[in-house]
């Protein structure tokens, strides 16, 4: 009796199952935008909810509707190409899967999650100290406190690297472990749920290597006061002509510039975090000065009198950075520093794409699961008498609400 060959459909289905079981960030990210995309390179504009400021009193005061938006582009494609012999394809799927498909699904999942975790460079909120592994219950509560001050809804998720994960297990956090909850979530690496935040281990937490910060110290200050609404600031006091002093993902504070609570527009009493947005590393000039692009924009709240500006609902600070205000860094220290990531589901978008079957291939199977789609294409190399198999995934990532995310540095 002839041996039965494994079909592309069987292999694709088994690979997809193994792939989805390895995803962590994808499962907890926002995925509702996938219906808006057809192929790699597609871009959509995501409209954010409009905010307003309530005005007290009987006299009508009109205010403009200021609709914010971000763009999301599906720009990532990952694949694995392999050769399987006819003999290998006669194996049962129970043998073939662990031998070959485990490795394929692991590599694809790791690349997808890595691309997602690398989105941390656009997130300004930071807790912790570079070089100090977050291994206490306070590490988690500090994150939750900052998110509460920013009015982030519950249903949050915190992904931590293995050293932090095991440190937290040895802390009081172990008392929050819920075996039944772990079964319900059906996700590997679950640790606990605290304050509406599910905590998981992730091997794909990425590290940040900060700029050199050459000369950072008591003389590093704001040179000129930025205007209300500014997205850049001029700093002084760095080492003259120093190269690469700041880079994208570095986070700075300015003395006496506190964050605003987005619900009541009052100060939180905690310094606002500003992330460097420049795509290329920044150098100091011959005077030790540098112009830095930052997020969020520096916006003062509405004072309660006069016209309501269109940016009033989007205020971020209780005061403008003053001339000679001291500049400090939240991300300078031990390099590289793991960037554990806490976020609300609405904060990060993941968009998987259903790939089209290629023309001319002998066999092609496209399958979609709950979190990702996979395309398996197989063909025959008649010159070298080999079966060639290709596993493809396409997707895009975007932090759409930075204010709903926080980095826990280690």
C-alpha positions in Angstrom: 0.0 0.0 0.0 1.4 3.4 -1.0 2.2 6.0 1.7 -0.1 8.9 2.1 1.6 12.3 1.7 0.9 15.3 4.0 -1.0 17.9 2.0 -0.4 21.6 2.0 -3.7 22.2 3.8 -2.7 19.9 6.7 0.7 21.5 7.0 -0.7 25.0 6.8 -3.4 24.3 9.5 -0.9 22.7 11.9 1.6 25.6 11.4 -1.1 28.2 12.0 -2.2 26.6 15.2 1.4 26.4 16.5 2.1 30.0 15.4 -0.9 31.4 17.2 -0.1 29.6 20.4 3.2 31.5 20.5 1.8 35.0 20.2 1.4 37.3 23.2 1.5 40.9 22.1 -0.7 40.1 19.1 -3.4 38.5 21.2 -3.7 41.6 23.5 -3.4 44.3 20.8 -6.2 46.0 18.9 -6.9 44.0 15.7 -10.2 45.5 14.4 -8.5 47.4 11.5 -7.6 44.3 9.5 -10.8 44.6 7.5 -9.5 47.9 6.1 -6.4 46.4 4.4 -5.9 44.2 1.4 -2.1 44.1 0.9 1.3 45.2 2.0 1.8 48.9 1.5 -1.8 49.8 2.2 -2.3 52.8 4.4 -5.3 54.0 6.3 -6.0 57.0 8.4 -7.3 56.2 11.9 -9.5 58.9 13.4 -9.3 59.4 17.1 -12.3 60.3 19.3 -12.7 64.1 19.5 -12.2 65.8 22.9 -13.8 68.9 24.3 -13.5 71.2 27.3 -16.7 72.0 29.3 -17.3 75.7 29.9 -19.1 76.9 33.0 -21.7 79.6 32.9 -24.8 80.5 30.9 -23.2 82.5 28.1 -22.4 80.3 25.1 -18.7 79.9 24.2 -18.2 78.0 21.0 -15.2 75.7 20.4 -13.8 74.1 17.3 -14.0 70.4 16.7 -10.4 69.3 16.4 -10.3 65.7 15.1 -6.9 64.0 15.5 -5.7 61.1 13.4 -2.8 58.7 12.8 -1.8 56.7 9.8 -1.2 52.9 9.9 0.7 51.2 7.1 1.0 47.5 6.6 4.7 47.3 5.8 6.0 44.0 7.3 6.4 40.6 5.6 8.2 37.6 7.0 8.7 34.2 5.4 10.6 30.9 5.8 11.6 28.9 2.8 12.5 25.2 3.2 12.8 22.0 1.3 10.9 18.8 2.2 11.6 15.5 0.6 8.8 13.0 -0.4 10.1 10.7 2.4 9.6 13.5 5.0 6.1 14.2 3.7 5.1 10.6 4.4 5.5 11.2 8.1 2.4 11.5 10.3 1.6 15.1 11.2 2.2 14.1 14.9 5.8 13.4 13.9 6.2 16.1 11.2 4.8 18.9 13.3 7.3 18.7 16.2 10.2 18.0 13.9 9.7 20.8 11.4 6.7 23.0 12.0 7.6 23.9 15.6 10.7 25.6 14.4 8.9 27.4 11.6 6.1 28.7 13.7 8.5 29.8 16.5 10.7 31.8 14.0 7.6 33.5 12.4 6.0 34.3 15.8 9.3 35.7 17.2 9.7 38.0 14.2 6.0 39.2 14.4 6.3 39.9 18.2 9.7 41.5 17.9 8.4 44.0 15.4 5.6 44.8 17.7 7.7 45.2 20.8 10.1 47.5 18.9 7.2 50.1 18.8 8.4 51.2 22.3 10.5 54.0 20.8 7.3 56.2 20.3 6.1 55.7 23.9 6.9 58.6 26.3 5.6 57.2 29.6 8.4 55.5 31.5 8.7 53.9 35.0 11.8 52.4 36.5 15.6 52.8 36.3 17.8 51.5 33.6 20.0 48.8 35.0 17.6 47.9 37.8 15.5 44.8 37.1 11.8 45.4 38.1 11.5 42.6 40.7 9.2 44.0 43.4 5.4 44.4 43.7 6.1 48.2 43.7 7.5 47.9 40.2 4.0 46.9 39.0 2.1 49.3 41.2 4.2 52.2 39.9 3.2 51.4 36.4 -0.5 51.1 37.4 -0.3 54.4 39.2 1.1 56.3 36.2 -1.5 54.7 34.0 -4.3 55.7 36.4 -3.0 59.3 36.5 -3.2 59.2 32.7 -6.8 57.9 33.0 -6.0 54.7 31.1 -9.0 52.3 31.3 -8.6 48.9 32.9 -8.2 45.8 30.8 -4.4 46.4 30.6 -1.6 44.0 29.8 2.1 44.0 31.0 4.7 42.0 29.1 8.0 41.5 30.9 11.2 39.8 30.0 12.3 36.5 31.8 14.5 38.1 34.5 11.8 40.5 35.5 9.2 37.8 35.4 11.0 35.5 37.8 11.9 38.4 40.0 8.2 39.3 40.3 7.3 35.7 41.0 9.7 35.8 44.0 8.0 39.0 45.2 4.6 39.4 46.8 3.1 39.2 43.4 3.1 35.4 43.6 0.1 35.8 46.0 -1.9 37.1 43.1 -1.5 34.1 40.9 -4.8 32.6 39.9 -4.6 29.1 38.2 -8.2 29.2 37.0 -7.6 32.6 35.4 -4.5 31.2 33.7 -6.6 28.4 32.2 -9.2 30.9 31.0 -6.6 33.1 29.2 -5.0 30.0 27.6 -1.8 31.9 27.2 1.7 30.8 28.2 3.6 32.8 30.7 0.7 34.2 32.6 1.8 35.4 36.1 -1.0 37.4 37.7 -3.7 40.0 37.3 -3.3 43.1 39.4 -5.5 46.3 39.2 -7.1 45.2 35.9 -3.7 44.4 34.4 -2.7 40.9 33.1 1.0 40.2 33.5 2.8 37.8 31.1 6.3 36.8 30.3 7.6 37.6 26.8 10.9 36.5 25.3 10.4 39.3 22.7 10.8 42.3 25.1 13.3 44.6 23.3 16.1 46.6 24.8 16.9 50.3 24.3 20.4 51.7 23.9 20.3 55.3 24.7 22.3 58.2 23.3 25.5 59.0 25.0 24.0 62.0 26.9 27.6 63.3 26.9 27.8 66.2 29.4 24.4 65.5 31.0 24.4 67.0 34.5 23.7 70.1 36.5 24.5 72.3 33.6 22.2 70.6 31.1 19.3 73.0 30.8 16.6 74.4 28.5 18.1 77.2 26.4 15.0 79.0 25.1 11.5 78.6 26.3 9.4 76.8 23.7 6.0 78.2 22.6 2.7 76.7 23.6 2.2 73.7 21.2 5.9 73.2 20.4 7.0 69.8 19.3 10.7 70.6 19.6 13.0 72.2 22.2 16.5 73.7 22.3 18.8 72.3 25.1 22.2 73.4 26.2 25.0 72.1 28.4 26.0 69.0 26.6 29.6 68.3 25.6 30.6 70.5 22.7 30.6 68.6 19.3 29.6 65.3 21.1 28.2 62.8 18.6 25.0 60.8 19.2 24.0 62.4 22.5 20.3 61.7 22.1 18.4 59.2 20.0 14.9 58.1 19.2 13.3 56.5 22.3 15.2 58.5 24.9 12.9 60.1 27.4 13.6 63.5 29.0 12.1 65.5 31.9 12.2 69.3 32.4 12.2 70.7 35.9 8.8 72.0 37.1 7.0 70.8 34.0 4.3 68.4 35.2 1.9 66.2 33.3 -1.8 67.0 33.1 -4.6 64.6 34.0 -6.6 64.3 30.8 -10.0 64.1 32.7 -9.9 67.2 34.9 -7.0 69.0 33.2 -5.3 69.6 36.5 -1.7 68.7 37.3 -0.7 65.2 38.3 2.2 66.6 40.3 4.6 64.3 38.4 7.0 65.4 35.7 5.8 65.0 32.2 7.8 62.5 30.1 8.9 63.6 26.7 10.2 61.0 24.2 12.8 62.0 21.5 11.2 61.5 18.1 14.1 62.3 15.8 14.8 59.3 13.5 18.5 59.9 13.4 20.8 60.3 16.4 21.4 63.9 17.5 24.8 65.6 17.9 25.7 68.6 20.0 27.0 71.7 18.2 30.2 73.6 19.1 28.3 75.3 21.9 27.0 72.0 23.4 23.5 72.8 22.2 21.0 70.6 20.4 17.4 71.0 19.0 15.3 68.0 20.0 12.1 66.8 18.5 9.7 65.6 21.3 6.4 63.9 22.0 3.9 64.9 23.3 3.6 68.4 22.2 4.0 71.0 24.9 0.5 72.3 25.4 -0.9 74.3 28.3 -4.5 73.7 29.6 -7.4 76.0 29.2 -7.4 78.7 31.9 -11.2 78.9 32.2 -11.6 82.3 30.6 -11.7 83.6 27.1 -11.9 81.7 23.9 -11.3 77.9 24.0 -8.5 77.1 21.6 -8.8 74.0 19.4 -5.9 72.4 21.2 -7.2 73.0 24.7 -8.7 69.5 25.1 -5.3 68.0 24.3 -3.2 69.8 27.0 -0.1 68.0 28.3 1.7 70.2 30.8 1.0 72.6 33.7 3.8 75.0 32.7 6.1 75.7 29.8 9.7 74.7 30.3 11.5 77.8 31.6 14.8 79.1 30.5 17.6 77.3 32.5 15.2 74.6 33.6 17.2 71.5 34.5 17.0 68.6 32.0 17.1 65.0 33.2 16.8 61.7 31.5 14.6 58.6 32.4 16.4 56.3 30.0 20.1 57.1 30.5 22.1 54.5 32.4 23.0 50.9 31.9 22.9 50.0 28.2 21.1 48.2 26.8 18.0 48.4 29.0 15.0 46.0 28.6 11.8 47.9 27.8 9.0 45.9 29.4 5.7 47.1 28.0 2.3 47.9 29.6 -0.6 48.9 27.5 -4.3 49.1 27.0 -5.7 47.1 24.1 -6.7 50.3 22.3 -3.1 51.6 22.5 -1.4 49.3 20.0 -2.8 48.1 16.7 -1.8 44.9 15.0 -3.1 44.3 11.5 -2.6 40.9 9.9 -3.2 40.6 6.1 -4.6 37.7 4.2 -2.1 37.1 1.4 -3.3 36.3 -2.1 -2.3 33.0 -3.6 0.4 33.4 -6.2 -0.3 32.6 -9.8 1.8 29.7 -11.3 2.5 27.9 -8.1 1.7 24.2 -8.0 0.0 24.4 -4.7 -0.9 27.3 -2.5 -3.0 27.4 0.7 -4.1 30.5 2.6 -5.5 30.1 6.1 -6.6 32.6 8.7 -6.9 32.1 12.4 -8.0 34.4 15.2 -4.9 36.4 15.3 -2.8 35.9 12.1 -3.1 34.6 8.5 -0.5 32.4 6.8 0.2 31.5 3.2 1.8 28.2 2.3 3.2 27.9 -1.2 4.8 24.8 -2.5 6.4 24.0 -5.8 8.8 21.6 -7.5 12.3 22.4 -8.6 12.5 20.3 -11.7 16.2 21.1 -12.3 17.4 19.9 -8.9 14.5 17.6 -8.2 13.5 19.2 -4.9 10.2 20.2 -3.3 10.3 23.8 -2.1 7.9 25.1 0.5 7.4 28.8 1.5 5.5 30.0 4.6 4.5 33.7 4.5 2.9 36.2 6.9 2.1 39.9 6.3 1.2 42.4 9.0 1.6 45.9 10.4 2.1 47.5 13.8 1.3 51.0 15.1 1.1 52.7 18.5 -2.1 54.6 18.0 -2.6 56.0 21.5 0.8 56.6 23.1 -1.0 57.8 26.3 -2.4 54.3 26.8 1.1 52.7 27.0 3.9 52.8 29.6 7.4 51.4 29.4 8.8 49.6 32.5 12.6 49.8 32.1 15.0 47.2 33.5 
